[in-house]
Amino acid sequence: MNWLSDFVSIHKELETPTSFYYWSAIASISAVVKDQVWLPRFIYNLYPNVYIMLHAESGLKKGPPVSAARQLVTKVNNTRIISGRSSIQGILKDLGTAYTQPGGKVQTKSVAFICSSELSSSIVDDKVATKILTDLYDRQYNVGEWKSLLKMESFNLKDPTITMLTATNEAMSEDFFTRSAIQGGYFARTFIIYADKRNRGNSLLVPLETEINYSSAADYLKEVAKLNGPFQALGSRYKDDTFLYPYDDHTTTQTFFFTEAGIIYQKWYDSFLNIIDTQETKDETGTLNRFGDSVLKVAMLLSLARSPELVIYGEAMQEAITMCEKLLGNVRKATQGKNGISNTALLKSLIINELLQRETHNITRVVMMKKFWMHYSTPEEFDTLMQSFDASGMIKTASIGNNILYTMPTNQVEELQRFYAGKPR
């Protein structure tokens, strides 16, 4: 059973990109569990609240998945929903107001699901909006009382926990995402789900083959919403039916014990840090520095989609890594020309250096793409870059069986070696 894949499947006949329903469903799970569940990080508790932004051209049907998420969370009825046009002051005032939950329980915590099909209209023009939302995201640091003193009034929030699902397009987001939003941390905390093609054509003149029933879909979320407590820790220093993993912390070699998900995460995290450190990846958004926690948040939510238990599954961790890695390219697209992650010039330099340093001065396409996955948005973007190298004669492309091989010609190797050695051509 996988509630998430089932939810996406019932929308497969619609024009909306399926990735939008996938991430809207993730936002729904996040909204109903709030801060009731967490993953122990030993110096803080990591909560699965997320900010998700659907980014596509106007008319690509971003509204329906946002509406679907709002309907699901409304049916669970365990958290406040903030939708429509709001000022950041209005949101803070709402968060600071206690309300009565079903059954008569008074909710004093400042929890909410901010949900809007158009980001720039949901939060009216305010220079401090993204800064406040950036601060509110970090539930692990906002323990107890959170205060905000604005010009007209002050706000006192208790354990603020915000999940946000919004949608926008390039034209509407141009004025909203200022330099401070991009480089000040808002983008680093936001999953940007980018799409430029519809899923399929459907005029909706005839009934769908698969019924879309949000009441039925919400029944599972009601079970998930009952959970309360920590997820099973991913690692420890003591053996407890877990996997052995030797890990060098650069000062002493210690033996740690990990769950299956912990093994997958630790191996990926070591490789991820190596890429950042050795490739000198430029990231003015701060996304990469927070990327580990982002993966863990998604892994928690994907595990909850599989079973209403506080265990992170190995398959969920691998899926979280795969899906989150894809999103790095979306940050580049959304911040293009605005100082985001990496650039083509850096990728070109890395490719040239890679071929120069190899004894045979060649490499397969599969190995090259795996090594530099962080620096391109799509396989098509990578292939276009390699075609430009081929056209210039600097790196030649050849097909060998089922593989594509990139080779730097001998004359190019010698010329570049002389250049880097400071010798005249």
C-alpha positions as CSV (number, residue, x, y, z in Angstrom):
1,M,0.0,0.0,0.0
2,N,1.2,3.5,-0.8
3,W,-1.4,6.3,-0.2
4,L,0.8,8.8,-2.2
5,S,1.1,6.8,-5.4
6,D,-2.7,5.9,-5.2
7,F,-3.5,9.6,-4.8
8,V,-1.4,10.6,-7.8
9,S,-2.8,7.7,-9.9
10,I,-6.4,8.9,-9.5
11,H,-5.4,12.2,-11.2
12,K,-3.5,10.7,-14.1
13,E,-6.3,11.5,-16.6
14,L,-6.0,15.2,-15.9
15,E,-3.9,17.8,-17.7
16,T,-2.1,19.0,-14.5
17,P,1.5,17.7,-14.3
18,T,1.5,14.6,-12.0
19,S,4.4,16.0,-10.0
20,F,2.1,18.8,-8.8
21,Y,-0.3,16.2,-7.3
22,Y,2.7,14.3,-5.9
23,W,4.0,17.3,-3.9
24,S,0.6,18.6,-3.0
25,A,-0.1,15.2,-1.4
26,I,3.2,15.5,0.5
27,A,2.1,18.9,1.7
28,S,-1.2,17.4,2.9
29,I,0.5,14.8,5.1
30,S,2.8,17.5,6.5
31,A,-0.2,19.7,7.3
32,V,-2.1,17.1,9.3
33,V,0.9,15.7,11.4
34,K,2.1,19.3,12.2
35,D,4.7,19.1,15.0
36,Q,3.1,15.9,16.6
37,V,5.9,13.8,15.1
38,W,9.6,14.4,14.7
39,L,13.0,12.8,13.9
40,P,15.6,13.0,16.7
41,R,18.7,14.8,15.4
42,F,20.3,14.7,18.9
43,I,21.0,18.5,19.1
44,Y,17.5,19.3,17.9
45,N,14.2,17.6,16.8
46,L,13.5,17.8,13.0
47,Y,9.8,18.3,12.2
48,P,8.3,17.4,8.8
49,N,6.7,20.8,8.0
50,V,7.6,21.9,4.5
51,Y,7.2,24.8,2.1
52,I,6.2,23.8,-1.4
53,M,5.8,26.1,-4.4
54,L,4.4,24.9,-7.7
55,H,6.1,26.8,-10.5
56,A,4.7,26.8,-14.1
57,E,3.4,29.0,-16.9
58,S,0.0,30.5,-16.4
59,G,-2.7,28.0,-17.5
60,L,-0.8,24.8,-16.7
61,K,-3.5,23.9,-14.1
62,K,-1.6,24.6,-10.9
63,G,-4.8,25.4,-9.0
64,P,-6.5,21.9,-8.9
65,P,-3.7,20.2,-6.9
66,V,-3.6,23.1,-4.4
67,S,-7.4,22.9,-4.1
68,A,-7.1,19.1,-3.6
69,A,-4.6,19.5,-0.7
70,R,-6.9,22.1,0.9
71,Q,-9.9,19.8,0.6
72,L,-8.0,16.9,2.2
73,V,-6.7,18.9,5.1
74,T,-10.2,20.4,5.6
75,K,-11.7,16.9,5.8
76,V,-9.1,15.8,8.5
77,N,-10.1,19.0,10.4
78,N,-7.2,19.1,12.8
79,T,-5.4,22.3,11.9
80,R,-6.2,25.8,10.8
81,I,-6.1,26.6,7.1
82,I,-5.1,30.0,5.9
83,S,-6.1,30.6,2.2
84,G,-7.0,33.4,-0.1
85,R,-5.5,36.9,0.0
86,S,-3.7,37.6,3.3
87,S,-1.2,40.0,4.7
88,I,1.7,38.7,6.8
89,Q,0.2,40.7,9.7
90,G,-3.1,38.9,9.2
91,I,-1.4,35.5,9.1
92,L,0.5,36.3,12.3
93,K,-2.7,37.5,14.0
94,D,-4.5,34.3,13.0
95,L,-1.6,32.2,14.3
96,G,-1.7,33.9,17.6
97,T,-5.4,33.3,18.2
98,A,-6.5,30.2,20.0
99,Y,-9.3,28.1,18.4
100,T,-11.5,25.2,19.3
101,Q,-10.9,21.9,17.6
102,P,-13.6,19.2,17.1
103,G,-14.5,17.7,20.4
104,G,-14.1,20.9,22.3
105,K,-10.3,20.9,22.7
106,V,-8.8,24.4,22.6
107,Q,-5.7,24.6,20.4
108,T,-3.3,27.2,21.7
109,K,-0.4,26.2,19.5
110,S,0.3,28.4,16.4
111,V,0.0,25.7,13.7
112,A,-1.4,26.3,10.3
113,F,-1.5,25.2,6.6
114,I,-1.0,28.2,4.3
115,C,-2.5,27.2,1.1
116,S,-2.9,29.4,-2.0
117,S,-3.1,28.8,-5.8
118,E,-1.3,32.2,-6.3
119,L,1.5,33.1,-4.0
120,S,1.8,36.8,-4.9
121,S,-1.9,37.5,-4.2
122,S,-2.1,35.4,-1.1
123,I,0.6,37.4,0.7
124,V,0.1,41.0,-0.3
125,D,3.1,43.2,-1.1
126,D,5.2,43.4,2.0
127,K,9.0,43.6,2.2
128,V,9.2,41.6,5.4
129,A,6.8,38.7,4.4
130,T,9.4,36.3,3.1
131,K,11.7,37.2,6.0
132,I,9.1,36.3,8.6
133,L,8.0,33.1,6.7
134,T,11.7,32.2,6.6
135,D,12.0,32.5,10.3
136,L,8.7,30.6,11.0
137,Y,9.8,27.6,8.9
138,D,12.4,26.5,11.5
139,R,10.2,24.7,14.0
140,Q,13.2,23.0,15.5
141,Y,14.5,26.3,16.7
142,N,11.2,28.0,17.5
143,V,10.5,26.2,20.7
144,G,8.0,27.9,23.0
145,E,7.2,31.6,22.5
146,W,8.0,33.4,19.2
147,K,7.5,37.1,19.2
148,S,7.2,39.6,16.3
149,L,7.1,43.4,16.8
150,L,5.9,45.2,13.8
151,K,5.0,48.8,13.2
152,M,1.3,48.7,14.3
153,E,1.2,45.7,16.7
154,S,3.0,42.8,18.2
155,F,2.4,39.1,17.9
156,N,3.1,36.2,20.3
157,L,3.1,32.8,18.9
158,K,3.4,29.4,20.6
159,D,5.5,26.7,19.0
160,P,4.8,28.0,15.5
161,T,4.6,25.2,12.9
162,I,3.8,26.2,9.4
163,T,3.3,24.0,6.3
164,M,2.8,26.0,3.1
165,L,1.6,25.1,-0.4
166,T,1.5,27.8,-3.0
167,A,1.7,28.2,-6.8
168,T,3.1,30.9,-9.0
169,N,4.5,31.6,-12.5
170,E,7.5,33.6,-13.6
171,A,5.6,36.8,-14.3
172,M,3.8,36.9,-10.9
173,S,6.8,35.9,-8.9
174,E,9.2,38.5,-10.4
175,D,8.4,41.2,-7.9
176,F,7.8,38.9,-4.9
177,F,11.1,37.1,-4.9
178,T,13.6,39.8,-4.2
179,R,17.3,39.4,-3.7
180,S,16.7,38.9,0.1
181,A,14.2,36.2,-0.6
182,I,16.6,34.3,-2.9
183,Q,19.8,34.8,-0.8
184,G,18.2,35.3,2.6
185,G,17.0,31.8,3.1
186,Y,13.4,31.6,1.8
187,F,14.4,29.7,-1.3
188,A,16.6,27.4,0.7
189,R,13.6,26.3,2.7
190,T,11.2,25.9,-0.2
191,F,10.7,22.9,-2.5
192,I,10.2,24.4,-6.0
193,I,8.3,22.0,-8.2
194,Y,8.8,23.2,-11.8
195,A,6.9,21.9,-14.8
196,D,6.6,23.2,-18.4
197,K,4.4,20.5,-20.0
198,R,0.9,19.3,-19.3
199,N,0.4,15.7,-18.3
200,R,-1.9,15.0,-21.2
201,G,-4.8,16.7,-23.1
202,N,-8.2,16.4,-21.5
203,S,-11.1,18.7,-22.4
204,L,-13.2,17.3,-19.5
205,L,-16.2,16.9,-21.8
206,V,-16.7,13.3,-20.8
207,P,-16.6,11.6,-17.3
208,L,-13.3,10.3,-16.0
209,E,-12.7,6.6,-15.9
210,T,-11.3,6.8,-12.3
211,E,-13.5,8.5,-9.7
212,I,-11.7,11.2,-7.7
213,N,-13.0,10.9,-4.1
214,Y,-11.2,13.1,-1.6
215,S,-13.4,11.9,1.3
216,S,-12.0,8.4,0.8
217,A,-8.4,9.8,0.4
218,A,-8.8,11.8,3.6
219,D,-9.6,8.7,5.6
220,Y,-6.0,7.5,5.5
221,L,-4.8,11.0,6.6
222,K,-7.1,10.9,9.6
223,E,-5.2,7.8,10.8
224,V,-1.8,9.4,10.2
225,A,-3.0,12.5,12.1
226,K,-3.4,10.4,15.2
227,L,0.3,9.7,15.5
228,N,2.3,11.5,18.2
229,G,5.9,11.1,19.1
230,P,9.4,10.6,17.6
231,F,10.4,8.5,14.6
232,Q,12.8,5.7,15.2
233,A,16.3,7.1,15.3
234,L,18.3,6.4,12.2
235,G,21.6,5.7,14.0
236,S,23.2,5.0,17.3
237,R,26.5,4.0,19.0
238,Y,25.0,0.7,20.2
239,K,23.9,-2.4,18.3
240,D,20.2,-2.9,18.3
241,D,19.2,-5.1,15.3
242,T,20.6,-2.5,12.9
243,F,23.2,-2.3,10.2
244,L,26.9,-1.8,10.9
245,Y,28.6,1.2,9.3
246,P,32.2,2.3,9.9
247,Y,32.4,6.0,9.8
248,D,35.6,8.1,10.1
249,D,34.9,11.5,11.8
250,H,38.4,12.7,11.0
251,T,39.5,12.5,14.6
252,T,38.9,8.9,15.5
253,T,37.4,5.9,13.8
254,Q,34.2,4.8,15.5
255,T,31.7,2.1,14.7
256,F,28.1,3.3,14.5
257,F,24.9,1.3,13.9
258,F,22.3,2.4,11.5
259,T,18.8,1.4,10.3
260,E,18.5,0.5,6.6
261,A,17.3,4.1,6.0
262,G,20.2,5.4,8.0
263,I,22.7,3.5,5.9
264,I,21.2,4.9,2.7
265,Y,21.2,8.4,4.1
266,Q,24.7,8.3,5.5
267,K,26.3,7.0,2.3
268,W,24.5,9.6,0.3
269,Y,25.3,12.4,2.7
270,D,29.1,11.6,2.6
271,S,29.0,11.6,-1.2
272,F,26.9,14.8,-1.2
273,L,29.4,16.7,1.0
274,N,32.3,15.5,-1.1
275,I,30.7,16.9,-4.2
276,I,30.1,20.3,-2.5
277,D,33.6,20.4,-1.1
278,T,35.6,19.2,-4.2
279,Q,33.6,20.9,-6.9
280,E,33.3,24.2,-5.1
281,T,29.6,24.4,-6.0
282,K,28.3,28.0,-6.0
283,D,25.0,28.4,-4.1
284,E,23.9,31.9,-3.0
285,T,20.5,30.6,-2.0
286,G,21.8,28.5,0.8
287,T,19.8,25.4,-0.5
288,L,22.8,23.0,-0.4
289,N,23.6,23.8,3.3
290,R,20.1,22.8,4.3
291,F,19.7,20.0,1.8
292,G,20.3,17.1,4.3
293,D,17.5,18.2,6.5
294,S,15.3,18.6,3.5
295,V,15.8,15.0,2.4
296,L,15.0,13.8,5.9
297,K,11.8,15.8,6.0
298,V,10.6,14.3,2.8
299,A,11.7,10.8,3.9
300,M,9.5,11.1,7.0
301,L,6.5,12.2,4.9
302,L,7.0,9.4,2.3
303,S,7.2,6.8,5.1
304,L,3.9,8.1,6.5
305,A,2.4,7.7,3.1
306,R,3.4,4.0,3.2
307,S,2.2,3.2,6.7
308,P,0.9,5.2,9.8
309,E,4.0,4.2,11.8
310,L,6.9,6.3,13.1
311,V,9.5,4.4,11.1
312,I,11.5,5.7,8.1
313,Y,11.7,3.0,5.5
314,G,14.7,2.4,3.3
315,E,12.6,2.7,0.1
316,A,11.2,6.0,1.3
317,M,14.7,7.4,2.1
318,Q,15.9,6.4,-1.4
319,E,12.9,8.0,-3.0
320,A,13.4,11.2,-0.9
321,I,17.0,11.5,-2.1
322,T,16.0,10.9,-5.7
323,M,13.1,13.4,-5.7
324,C,15.0,16.1,-3.8
325,E,18.0,15.9,-6.0
326,K,15.7,16.6,-9.0
327,L,14.6,19.8,-7.2
328,L,18.0,21.4,-7.2
329,G,17.6,22.1,-10.9
330,N,14.3,23.7,-10.2
331,V,15.9,26.2,-7.9
332,R,18.3,27.2,-10.7
333,K,15.3,27.7,-13.1
334,A,13.3,29.8,-10.7
335,T,16.3,32.0,-9.8
336,Q,17.9,32.2,-13.3
337,G,19.7,35.5,-13.6
338,K,19.1,36.2,-9.9
339,N,22.2,34.6,-8.3
340,G,20.9,31.0,-7.7
341,I,22.7,27.7,-7.7
342,S,25.7,27.1,-10.0
343,N,25.9,28.1,-13.6
344,T,26.9,26.7,-17.0
345,A,30.4,28.2,-16.9
346,L,31.2,26.2,-13.8
347,L,29.9,23.0,-15.3
348,K,32.0,23.5,-18.4
349,S,35.1,24.0,-16.3
350,L,34.4,20.8,-14.3
351,I,33.9,18.7,-17.4
352,I,37.1,20.0,-19.0
353,N,39.1,19.3,-15.8
354,E,37.6,15.9,-15.4
355,L,38.7,14.8,-18.9
356,L,42.1,16.4,-18.5
357,Q,42.8,14.5,-15.3
358,R,41.8,11.1,-16.6
359,E,44.6,9.0,-18.0
360,T,42.6,8.1,-21.1
361,H,41.0,11.5,-21.4
362,N,37.6,9.9,-22.0
363,I,34.5,9.1,-19.9
364,T,31.0,7.6,-20.6
365,R,27.9,9.8,-20.5
366,V,26.4,7.8,-17.6
367,V,29.5,8.3,-15.4
368,M,29.8,12.0,-16.3
369,M,26.1,12.7,-15.5
370,K,26.3,10.9,-12.2
371,K,29.4,12.8,-11.2
372,F,28.0,16.3,-12.0
373,W,24.2,15.8,-11.4
374,M,24.1,18.8,-9.2
375,H,25.1,21.2,-11.9
376,Y,22.4,20.7,-14.5
377,S,18.6,20.9,-14.4
378,T,17.7,18.2,-17.0
379,P,19.4,15.6,-19.2
380,E,18.5,17.7,-22.2
381,E,20.4,20.7,-20.7
382,F,23.5,18.4,-20.2
383,D,23.3,17.0,-23.7
384,T,23.0,20.4,-25.3
385,L,26.2,21.5,-23.4
386,M,28.1,18.4,-24.6
387,Q,26.9,19.0,-28.2
388,S,28.4,22.5,-28.0
389,F,31.7,20.9,-27.0
390,D,31.5,18.5,-29.9
391,A,30.8,21.3,-32.4
392,S,33.8,23.2,-31.2
393,G,36.0,20.1,-31.5
394,M,37.1,20.3,-27.8
395,I,35.3,17.1,-26.7
396,K,34.1,14.5,-29.2
397,T,31.1,12.4,-28.8
398,A,30.9,8.8,-30.0
399,S,28.5,5.8,-29.6
400,I,30.0,2.5,-28.6
401,G,27.4,-0.2,-28.2
402,N,24.8,1.1,-25.8
403,N,27.1,3.7,-24.3
404,I,28.0,7.3,-25.3
405,L,31.7,8.1,-24.9
406,Y,33.1,11.6,-24.5
407,T,36.8,12.0,-25.5
408,M,39.1,15.0,-25.5
409,P,41.3,14.9,-28.6
410,T,45.1,14.7,-28.1
411,N,45.7,18.1,-29.6
412,Q,43.2,19.7,-27.2
413,V,44.7,17.9,-24.2
414,E,48.2,19.1,-25.1
415,E,47.0,22.7,-25.7
416,L,45.2,22.9,-22.4
417,Q,48.1,21.3,-20.5
418,R,50.4,24.0,-22.0
419,F,47.9,26.7,-21.1
420,Y,47.6,25.5,-17.4
421,A,51.3,25.2,-17.2
422,G,51.6,28.8,-18.2
423,K,53.5,28.0,-21.4
424,P,52.8,29.8,-24.7
425,R,50.8,28.0,-27.3
